[in-house]
Amino acid sequence: MINRFVLCMFMSVSVASVSQILLKKSAMKTYSSFIKEYVNPFVIGGYGLLVLSMLLTIFAYSGMEYKNGPVIESFGNVLVLVLGCIFLKEKLSLKKFLGVGCIILGMAVFYI
């Protein structure tokens, strides 16, 4: 049975993945000044979500086994790829697909 701390860790990974998409979206734009490049809604929102993710991770580690953390964190790579394909219209190449497959397979092997 999955406890609330493990669910919190999955939430943390999801929030961090959304944060990465926001930061990547900001990096894809050109800005008229150096300040606007770093002080805009995408960057502020992205870093704000990273802080939230950190707090969720700290809470999650307070009640779950440490060995589960890195395995759940690797799910973030899969989620970033999926979100990138959906929101940034990135192409899913064979290498990316095989890489995600290896990550998912590794997670499955760990929990078997």
Stockholm file with secondary structure:
# STOCKHOLM 1.0

chainA/1-112         MINRFVLCMFMSVSVASVSQILLKKSAMKTYSSFIKEYVNPFVIGGYGLLVLSMLLTIFAYSGMEYKNGPVIESFGNVLVLVLGCIFLKEKLSLKKFLGVGCIILGMAVFYI
#=GR chainA/1-112 SS CCCHHHHHHHHHHHHHHHHHHHHHHHHTSCCSSHHHHHSSHHHHHHHHHHHHHHHHHHHHHTTSCTTHHHHHHHHHHHHHHHHHHHHSCCCCCHHHHHHHHHHHHHHHHHHC
#=GC SS_cons         CCCHHHHHHHHHHHHHHHHHHHHHHHHTSCCSSHHHHHSSHHHHHHHHHHHHHHHHHHHHHTTSCTTHHHHHHHHHHHHHHHHHHHHSCCCCCHHHHHHHHHHHHHHHHHHC
//
